[in-house]
Amino acid sequence: MSEPQRAPSGPDFLSKPTLVGDLVTLRCVTADDLPVLRALWEDPESSRLTGSHPRPNADESKVYAWYATRVGQDDRLDLAVLDNADGAVVGEVVLNDWSPANESCGFRIALVPGHYGRGLGTEATRLLCGYGFEKLGLHRISLEVYAFNPRARRAYEKAGFVAEGVLRDALRWREERVDATVMSILAPEWERHGGHPATA
């Protein structure tokens, strides 16, 4: 079976970069990372903050197979986040929902519990967004953040994301209805501040 081909003008999602920062390194996520990343959907607080409803009957073999196929995806980029202090996998970061007509992608990040508050997420966000704009030629990167996750919103703002509006009652978490704020960065903004809007 031949590999899928992307139009020359589109971003090269098949090339899986290794992006190195001061605090973290990003590299292609693999099935070998699954034992660590499993905590992202097993931890109740992580599930709540990301709005990921529990999947009690998730088939382990299907989850393993999904992670094993990330290296061959040509329409999204799934990278593991490694802590440079010890080389341990501490989360994942993703560019997804590629829209060719709009030259835009969605963004998401999740860190394993116990690795918050050290700037790892902010740096991982900057690294992947920088790659998206500077290497892939994206025009817009967007995300949604829930109202009960102000820590994540602050991290996104530090990396240059700007709030655009509110999706009211976007998530039903148990008996609570939760708003989501849509945030984005545009290529001209990134060119101006490079992920450091406070110094622009």
Stockholm file with secondary structure:
# STOCKHOLM 1.0

chainA/1-200         MSEPQRAPSGPDFLSKPTLVGDLVTLRCVTADDLPVLRALWEDPESSRLTGSHPRPNADESKVYAWYATRVGQDDRLDLAVLDNADGAVVGEVVLNDWSPANESCGFRIALVPGHYGRGLGTEATRLLCGYGFEKLGLHRISLEVYAFNPRARRAYEKAGFVAEGVLRDALRWREERVDATVMSILAPEWERHGGHPATA
#=GR chainA/1-200 SS CCCCCCCTTSCCCSSCCCEECSSEEEEECCGGGHHHHTHHHHSHHHHHHHTCCCCTTCCHHHHHHHHHTGGGCSSCEEEEEEETTTCCEEEEEEEEEEETTTTEEEEEEEECTTCCSSSHHHHHHHHHHHHHHHTSCCSEEEEEEETTCHHHHHHHHHTTCEEEEEEEEEEEETTEEEEEEEEEEEHHHHHHHTTCGGGC
#=GC SS_cons         CCCCCCCTTSCCCSSCCCEECSSEEEEECCGGGHHHHTHHHHSHHHHHHHTCCCCTTCCHHHHHHHHHTGGGCSSCEEEEEEETTTCCEEEEEEEEEEETTTTEEEEEEEECTTCCSSSHHHHHHHHHHHHHHHTSCCSEEEEEEETTCHHHHHHHHHTTCEEEEEEEEEEEETTEEEEEEEEEEEHHHHHHHTTCGGGC
//
